Amino acid sequence: MATDELIRSFREALESLDRLRADEVFSQVLASRTPIEAVEQVVVPALEQIGTAWQDGSVALSQVYMSGRFCEELVERVLPPSDPDRKHQPRSAIVVLNDYHRLGERIVYSVMRASGFELFDYGRMEVDELVERALADRLRVLLISALILPSALKVKEVCARLKASGAGIKVAVGGAPFLFDDQLWREVGADAMGHSAADAVGIVRGWMEAMR
């Protein structure tokens, strides 16, 4: 089966929440590809297409979330954290700044893991705790999700303090305030802004290339 057809079949199984069918397609992919190739050539494109479909309103947020969670399980099964294909990844983390609602952060986390990335899940943090933890963990990449404007504005302090530390941590942001104002991410000092979970994968991949 051609790659495009495998992606289509895998995506359709995910969108219909048919775990057995998705597992079958993924097994077909693994029959002719290494685990990392299967993730990069089929899983990631399928999740990116589902993310795009959510943006244009043709799939529900629940489908995005469940697709990411199921793919995360598949990837963990074939590509454990100790896999050498992951050894060159930058130390990364994802966090919700101040907000209590974590759904967006969980979707991005699941899609990142399903795309073969290892990252810390910091949960919900305040500015001081986040800066301290990011520096202590020697992060290179920090993904911040903000649901409301006051939380988004606090990203400015986080970015300023991280840059002042000289640690070289790249910050990518996402969430409703940044979608409503497409220049807000620049105003708070972030290095990038993602419209979707798939964007986060692309942003980190790009940074990885620059860090080599």
Summary of the structure (lengths in Angstrom):
residues: 212
radius of gyration: 17.2
end to end distance: 34.5
largest distance: 51.9
contacts: 714
relative contact order: 0.12
helix: 61%
strand: 11%
